């Protein structure tokens, strides 16, 4: 509750059933209000026209209907990526991104304002850490961008600002809310989460049994280098992390994505590739090789030929891999480039669509199908080229 009122985006379907029962309303009212919020992106009870005037007035009295607002939008001229600066209800600002791949859209959500991990090549970590986001603030980014885009968003990645597994409870709750067919209904295999390797959070995900796709930002194959590139390695060293991933895989049966940002002469040599092969032995993984985005800190992007040589070692060892194409680099919306504060003044946000008063969603909007099941999807967000499939 905020200011003694119930925050509209923090409630599950079960919460609405209980709340409306306390108001003397039948259970089906919960489905109606969830439809207004999560599939039509309408937050003002006065606009929920299938409710009686008395119920609308009562809801207006007890609900906090404030939600995050879009302060600024930037669009990439190179690939159509859109980056949004959002202001939360307490004034804290975050950035999030919307990626276009063909006719599909992928939302890249933030889970914290800032980040406490402090990777030296990452602009987000350099901006400092303010606070964790609530489940409603996390999930709300998705539906607010969806309303602004005026069309269905097909996929979701927790790869924006912050470390998701340092905010595990709120992230898991947000996933359940977005996946719930009575709320947004996004298919679970269309949701991916990226972590720097927070072992307790990985264990919590396994126990939760969500079924989302897990990615781990590794970036190094020995503890000395990873201590430099991913400082949380001091608390969760590679040996313990690899065991946690094996345990996760034994519990879930899911393949894990390994993300490997590549820096010139730092982690991109043939010997680094061979060490990575040895480290990942016994795991069923898919590798994303990411030519690093240019940020401050003196870490240069690997040359294309070095990335190809690195990939050839992985392919020879039987690992499936891809070289990820960076998106949104011209507006600093690529991996590791999101941050909350910028010196420039906010520009007007383009008109949103559909309008708030519109009652009828577009065909298929929010129906949970999102282009089919995860098994039917041929590509994951950011895919470009694959190596040999591991047997």
C-alpha positions in Angstrom: 0.0 0.0 0.0 1.1 3.6 -0.7 -0.4 6.5 1.2 -2.9 4.1 2.7 -4.1 3.1 -0.7 -3.7 -0.1 -2.7 -1.2 0.2 -5.6 -3.0 -0.9 -8.7 0.0 -2.6 -10.5 1.1 -4.7 -7.4 -2.0 -6.9 -7.3 -2.3 -10.4 -8.6 -5.6 -11.9 -9.8 -6.0 -13.6 -6.4 -5.4 -10.3 -4.6 -8.2 -8.7 -6.7 -10.6 -11.6 -5.9 -10.1 -11.0 -2.2 -10.3 -7.2 -2.5 -13.5 -7.2 -4.5 -15.0 -9.9 -2.2 -14.4 -7.5 0.7 -16.4 -4.9 -1.3 -19.3 -7.4 -1.7 -18.5 -8.0 -5.4 -18.6 -11.3 -7.2 -15.4 -13.1 -8.2 -15.7 -12.4 -11.9 -15.2 -8.7 -11.2 -11.5 -9.6 -10.6 -11.1 -10.8 -14.2 -12.7 -7.6 -15.5 -10.4 -5.3 -13.6 -7.4 -7.4 -14.6 -8.4 -7.1 -18.2 -8.6 -3.3 -17.9 -5.2 -3.0 -16.3 -3.1 -5.7 -18.0 -4.6 -6.0 -21.5 -6.0 -2.5 -22.1 -3.6 -0.5 -19.9 -6.3 1.5 -18.3 -5.7 2.4 -14.6 -8.4 5.0 -13.8 -11.5 3.2 -12.4 -13.6 6.0 -13.8 -12.8 4.6 -17.3 -13.8 1.0 -16.4 -17.2 1.3 -17.9 -18.5 -2.2 -17.2 -18.5 -1.4 -13.5 -21.3 0.4 -11.7 -20.8 4.0 -10.9 -20.8 3.1 -7.2 -18.1 0.5 -7.6 -16.0 2.9 -9.7 -16.2 5.6 -7.0 -15.3 3.1 -4.3 -12.3 1.8 -6.3 -11.2 5.4 -6.9 -11.2 6.0 -3.1 -9.1 2.9 -2.2 -6.7 2.5 -5.2 -3.4 4.3 -5.9 -3.6 4.5 -9.7 -0.3 6.3 -10.2 2.1 4.5 -12.6 5.4 5.2 -14.1 5.4 7.6 -17.0 7.5 7.9 -20.2 9.6 11.0 -19.9 11.7 10.6 -23.1 11.9 8.3 -26.1 14.8 7.9 -28.4 14.7 5.9 -31.7 17.7 4.3 -33.4 18.1 5.3 -37.0 20.1 2.1 -37.6 17.8 -0.7 -36.5 14.6 0.8 -35.0 15.4 0.2 -31.4 13.5 2.4 -29.0 14.9 3.5 -25.6 12.6 5.0 -22.9 13.4 7.1 -19.9 10.7 6.2 -17.3 10.0 8.2 -14.1 8.6 6.1 -11.3 6.0 7.5 -8.9 8.7 8.5 -6.3 10.7 10.4 -8.9 13.4 7.7 -9.5 14.2 7.3 -13.1 15.1 4.2 -15.1 15.8 3.3 -18.7 14.3 0.4 -20.7 14.4 -0.6 -24.3 12.2 -2.0 -27.0 13.9 -4.0 -29.7 12.5 -4.7 -33.2 13.4 -7.9 -35.0 11.4 -8.3 -38.2 7.8 -8.0 -37.2 8.5 -9.0 -33.6 9.1 -6.8 -30.6 11.2 -7.6 -27.5 11.0 -5.6 -24.3 14.2 -5.3 -22.3 13.2 -4.5 -18.7 15.0 -3.1 -15.8 14.8 -4.7 -12.3 16.7 -2.1 -10.3 17.4 1.6 -10.5 21.1 1.5 -11.2 23.2 -1.6 -10.4 25.4 -2.6 -7.5 27.6 -5.2 -9.4 29.9 -2.6 -10.8 31.3 -4.3 -13.9 34.0 -1.8 -15.2 32.8 -2.0 -18.8 29.2 -1.3 -18.0 27.7 2.2 -18.0 24.7 1.1 -15.8 27.0 0.0 -13.0 28.9 3.2 -13.3 25.8 5.2 -12.6 25.5 3.7 -9.1 22.7 1.9 -7.3 19.5 3.6 -6.0 17.0 0.9 -5.1 15.2 -2.3 -6.1 12.1 -2.0 -8.2 8.8 -3.5 -7.0 7.1 -6.3 -8.9 4.5 -3.8 -10.2 7.2 -1.4 -11.3 9.0 -4.2 -13.2 6.0 -5.7 -14.9 4.5 -2.2 -15.5 7.3 -1.3 -17.9 6.1 -4.0 -20.2 2.4 -3.0 -20.5 3.2 0.7 -20.6 5.6 0.2 -23.5 3.0 -2.1 -25.1 0.4 0.6 -24.9 2.8 3.3 -26.2 3.8 1.0 -29.1 0.1 0.4 -29.9 0.8 -3.3 -30.6 1.6 -6.6 -28.9 5.1 -7.1 -27.6 6.2 -10.7 -28.3 9.1 -11.3 -26.0 10.6 -10.2 -22.7 14.2 -10.2 -21.5 15.3 -9.1 -18.0 18.5 -7.5 -19.4 18.0 -3.9 -18.6 19.3 -1.9 -15.6 20.3 -3.9 -12.5 21.0 -7.5 -11.5 17.6 -9.4 -11.4 18.8 -12.0 -8.9 19.7 -9.3 -6.3 15.9 -8.5 -6.4 14.7 -12.1 -6.8 11.4 -12.1 -4.9 10.1 -9.0 -6.9 11.3 -10.4 -10.2 9.7 -13.8 -9.7 6.4 -12.1 -8.7 6.6 -9.9 -11.8 7.2 -13.0 -14.0 4.2 -14.7 -12.5 2.1 -11.6 -13.1 3.1 -11.2 -16.7 2.7 -14.9 -17.4 -0.7 -15.3 -15.7 -3.4 -15.8 -18.4 -5.7 -13.7 -16.2 -3.3 -10.8 -16.3 -1.0 -10.2 -19.3 -0.7 -13.9 -20.4 2.8 -13.8 -21.9 4.1 -17.3 -22.6 6.8 -18.3 -20.2 9.2 -19.5 -22.9 9.0 -16.0 -24.3 10.7 -14.7 -21.1 14.4 -14.7 -20.5 16.4 -13.6 -17.5 20.1 -12.7 -17.5 22.2 -12.8 -14.3 25.8 -12.1 -13.5 25.9 -15.3 -11.5 24.1 -14.7 -8.2 24.0 -18.3 -6.9 21.2 -18.0 -4.3 19.0 -16.4 -7.0 19.7 -19.2 -9.4 18.8 -21.7 -6.7 15.6 -19.7 -6.1 14.7 -19.8 -9.8 15.1 -23.5 -9.9 12.9 -24.0 -6.8 10.2 -21.6 -8.3 9.8 -23.9 -11.3 9.0 -20.9 -13.6 10.3 -22.4 -16.8 11.7 -19.2 -18.2 15.0 -19.1 -20.1 18.1 -18.5 -18.0 21.2 -16.7 -19.3 24.4 -16.2 -17.3 26.8 -13.3 -18.1 30.2 -15.2 -17.8 32.7 -13.1 -19.8 35.7 -15.0 -18.4 36.9 -18.6 -17.9 39.1 -18.1 -14.9 38.6 -16.5 -11.5 41.3 -13.9 -11.8 40.0 -12.3 -15.0 36.3 -12.7 -13.9 37.1 -10.9 -10.6 38.1 -8.0 -12.7 35.2 -8.1 -15.3 32.4 -9.3 -13.0 33.2 -8.2 -9.4 30.5 -10.5 -7.8 32.8 -13.4 -8.8 34.6 -12.7 -5.5 31.4 -13.9 -3.7 30.4 -16.5 -6.2 33.5 -17.9 -7.9 33.4 -19.9 -11.1 33.7 -23.4 -9.5 30.7 -22.8 -7.3 28.8 -21.1 -10.1 29.3 -24.0 -12.5 28.1 -26.4 -9.8 25.0 -24.2 -9.3 24.3 -24.3 -13.0 24.6 -28.1 -13.1 22.2 -28.3 -10.1 19.8 -25.9 -11.9 20.0 -28.0 -15.0 19.4 -31.2 -13.1 16.3 -29.6 -11.5 14.8 -27.9 -14.6 16.2 -29.9 -17.6 16.6 -26.6 -19.4 19.5 -25.5 -21.6 21.3 -22.4 -20.2 22.5 -19.5 -22.3 26.1 -18.3 -21.6 26.7 -14.7 -22.5 30.3 -13.8 -23.3 31.2 -10.1 -24.0 34.4 -10.1 -26.0 37.2 -7.6 -25.4 40.3 -7.2 -27.5 43.3 -9.1 -26.1 41.5 -9.4 -22.8 39.3 -12.5 -23.1 39.2 -13.3 -26.9 42.2 -15.4 -27.7 42.3 -19.1 -28.7 43.6 -20.0 -25.3 40.6 -18.2 -23.7 38.3 -20.2 -25.9 39.9 -23.5 -25.0 39.7 -22.7 -21.2 36.0 -21.8 -21.7 35.4 -25.2 -23.4 37.0 -26.9 -20.4 35.0 -24.8 -17.9 31.7 -25.6 -19.5 32.2 -29.3 -19.8 29.2 -31.3 -18.6 26.8 -28.4 -19.1 24.1 -28.2 -21.9 24.6 -24.6 -23.0 24.2 -22.2 -25.9 26.7 -19.4 -26.2 26.1 -15.8 -27.1 29.3 -14.2 -28.2 28.9 -10.4 -27.8 31.4 -8.0 -29.4 31.6 -5.6 -26.5 29.8 -2.2 -26.8 32.1 0.8 -26.5 31.9 2.3 -23.0 34.3 4.1 -20.8 36.9 2.0 -19.0 39.5 1.2 -21.7 37.9 -2.1 -22.8 38.0 -2.4 -26.6 35.7 -4.4 -28.8 37.2 -7.6 -30.2 38.1 -7.6 -33.9 35.7 -9.6 -36.1 38.3 -12.1 -37.0 39.1 -12.8 -33.4 35.5 -13.4 -32.6 35.2 -15.9 -35.6 38.4 -17.8 -34.4 36.9 -18.0 -30.9 33.7 -19.3 -32.2 35.5 -22.0 -34.3 37.0 -23.4 -31.2 33.6 -23.7 -29.6 32.1 -25.3 -32.7 34.9 -27.8 -32.9 34.2 -28.8 -29.3 30.5 -29.3 -30.1 29.0 -26.2 -28.6 26.3 -24.3 -30.3 26.9 -20.5 -30.5 26.0 -17.3 -32.2 27.6 -13.9 -32.7 25.1 -11.4 -31.5 24.4 -8.3 -33.5 24.4 -5.2 -31.2 21.2 -3.2 -31.4 20.5 0.4 -30.5 24.2 1.4 -30.2 23.6 4.8 -31.8 21.2 5.7 -28.9 23.2 3.9 -26.2 20.5 1.3 -25.8 22.7 -1.8 -26.2 23.9 -4.2 -23.4 25.5 -2.3 -20.6 24.6 1.2 -21.9 21.4 1.9 -20.0 21.6 4.4 -17.2 19.1 6.6 -15.5 20.5 10.1 -15.6 21.5 12.1 -18.7 22.4 15.8 -19.0 20.1 16.6 -21.8 16.6 18.0 -21.1 13.7 15.7 -21.7 12.1 16.0 -25.1 8.4 15.7 -25.7 7.1 12.1 -25.9 5.3 11.3 -29.2 1.5 10.7 -28.9 0.6 7.4 -27.4 -1.6 4.8 -29.1 -4.1 3.4 -28.5 -5.9 6.1 -26.6 -6.7 5.5 -23.0 -10.5 5.5 -23.6 -10.2 2.8 -26.3 -12.0 -0.3 -24.9 -11.4 -2.9 -27.6 -7.9 -4.4 -27.8 -6.4 -5.4 -31.1 -7.0 -9.0 -32.3 -4.7 -11.3 -30.3 -3.5 -8.4 -28.0 -2.6 -9.9 -24.7 -3.9 -13.3 -25.4 -0.8 -15.1 -24.2 0.0 -16.7 -27.6 2.7 -14.2 -28.5 3.4 -15.9 -31.8 3.3 -19.5 -30.6 4.9 -21.7 -28.0 8.6 -21.5 -27.1 9.2 -24.8 -28.9 8.0 -23.3 -32.1 10.2 -20.3 -32.0 13.1 -20.5 -34.4 15.1 -17.5 -33.0 15.8 -16.0 -29.7 16.2 -12.2 -29.2 19.5 -11.1 -30.8 20.1 -14.2 -32.9 22.1 -13.9 -36.1 24.2 -16.9 -36.8 24.7 -20.3 -35.3 27.5 -22.7 -35.1 27.3 -26.5 -34.9 24.7 -28.0 -32.6 26.1 -29.7 -29.6 25.2 -33.4 -29.3 
